[in-house]
């Protein structure tokens, strides 16, 4: 089950976030962080203190499968 974290930087730490791709959208990107328990956190890069969603590997793969495959390639596995 996907979990909502109110403050990504405070609750999950400010380090080890990365952008899985870069685009031409002025820097408004999603950032991902691998967590010690095997889940993944996603947050909006321009709001690091904003919320994050936590996904299991399977949940993240299903979520990412809904994106346009020519715009983003994000897979946990």
Sine and cosine of phi, psi and omega as CSV:
sin_phi,cos_phi,sin_psi,cos_psi,sin_omega,cos_omega
0.00,0.00,0.76,-0.65,0.02,-1.00
-0.92,0.39,0.68,-0.73,-0.02,-1.00
-0.90,-0.43,0.57,-0.83,0.04,-1.00
-0.97,-0.22,0.77,-0.64,0.07,-1.00
-0.93,-0.36,0.83,-0.55,-0.10,-1.00
-0.90,0.43,-0.64,0.77,-0.05,-1.00
-0.73,-0.68,0.98,-0.20,-0.13,-0.99
-0.86,0.51,-0.74,0.67,-0.05,-1.00
-0.92,0.39,-0.70,0.71,-0.03,-1.00
-0.93,0.37,-0.72,0.69,-0.13,-0.99
-0.99,0.11,-0.43,0.90,-0.05,-1.00
-0.87,-0.49,-0.10,1.00,-0.02,-1.00
1.00,-0.05,0.47,-0.88,-0.06,-1.00
-1.00,0.07,-0.28,0.96,-0.08,-1.00
-1.00,-0.03,0.34,-0.94,0.15,-0.99
0.96,0.29,0.29,0.96,0.15,-0.99
-1.00,0.08,0.61,-0.79,0.09,-1.00
-0.58,-0.81,0.38,-0.93,0.04,-1.00
-1.00,-0.04,0.88,-0.48,-0.05,-1.00
-0.94,0.34,-0.21,0.98,0.08,-1.00
-0.35,-0.94,0.23,-0.97,0.10,-0.99
-0.79,-0.62,0.59,-0.81,-0.04,-1.00
-0.77,-0.64,-0.21,-0.98,-0.03,-1.00
-0.95,-0.30,0.70,0.71,-0.07,-1.00
-0.92,-0.40,0.42,0.91,0.05,-1.00
0.96,0.29,0.36,0.93,0.05,-1.00
1.00,-0.02,0.00,1.00,0.04,-1.00
-0.99,0.17,1.00,-0.09,-0.10,-0.99
-0.76,-0.65,0.23,-0.97,0.15,-0.99
-1.00,0.00,0.62,-0.78,0.12,-0.99
-0.90,-0.43,0.52,-0.85,-0.02,-1.00
-0.81,-0.59,0.52,-0.85,0.05,-1.00
-0.65,-0.76,0.77,-0.64,0.11,-0.99
-0.98,0.19,0.71,-0.70,-0.01,-1.00
-0.97,-0.26,0.43,-0.90,-0.05,-1.00
-0.85,0.52,-0.45,0.89,-0.03,-1.00
-1.00,0.07,0.10,1.00,0.04,-1.00
1.00,-0.09,-0.14,0.99,0.05,-1.00
-0.99,0.11,0.12,-0.99,0.01,-1.00
-0.79,-0.61,0.63,-0.78,0.05,-1.00
-0.94,-0.33,0.65,-0.76,0.09,-1.00
-0.86,-0.51,0.69,-0.73,0.06,-1.00
-0.60,-0.80,0.25,-0.97,0.06,-1.00
-0.99,0.11,0.80,-0.60,-0.13,-0.99
-0.90,0.44,-0.49,0.87,-0.03,-1.00
-0.99,0.11,-0.01,1.00,0.02,-1.00
-0.67,-0.74,0.92,0.38,-0.09,-1.00
-0.89,0.45,-0.42,0.91,0.06,-1.00
-1.00,0.03,0.02,1.00,0.03,-1.00
-0.99,0.17,-0.16,-0.99,-0.07,-1.00
-0.96,0.28,0.32,-0.95,0.11,-0.99
-0.72,-0.69,0.44,-0.90,0.13,-0.99
-0.94,-0.34,0.67,-0.74,0.04,-1.00
-0.97,-0.25,0.70,-0.71,-0.03,-1.00
-0.77,-0.64,0.55,-0.84,0.25,-0.97
-0.97,0.24,0.14,-0.99,0.02,-1.00
-0.87,0.50,-0.71,0.71,0.00,-1.00
-0.90,0.43,-0.71,0.71,0.02,-1.00
-0.86,0.50,-0.67,0.74,0.00,-1.00
-0.91,0.41,-0.65,0.76,0.03,-1.00
-0.88,0.47,-0.66,0.75,0.02,-1.00
-0.92,0.39,-0.70,0.71,0.03,-1.00
-0.85,0.52,-0.75,0.66,-0.04,-1.00
-0.93,0.36,-0.46,0.89,0.01,-1.00
-0.90,0.43,-0.36,0.93,0.02,-1.00
-0.99,0.15,-0.15,0.99,0.02,-1.00
-0.99,0.16,0.39,-0.92,0.09,-1.00
-0.89,0.46,0.88,-0.48,-0.07,-1.00
-0.90,0.44,-0.26,0.97,0.03,-1.00
-1.00,0.00,-0.14,0.99,-0.04,-1.00
-0.96,-0.27,-0.52,0.86,-0.07,-1.00
-0.50,-0.86,0.59,-0.81,0.10,-1.00
-0.74,-0.67,0.99,-0.12,-0.01,-1.00
-0.77,-0.64,0.90,-0.44,0.05,-1.00
-0.67,-0.74,0.62,-0.79,0.07,-1.00
-0.98,0.20,-0.55,0.83,-0.06,-1.00
-0.99,-0.17,0.00,0.00,0.00,0.00
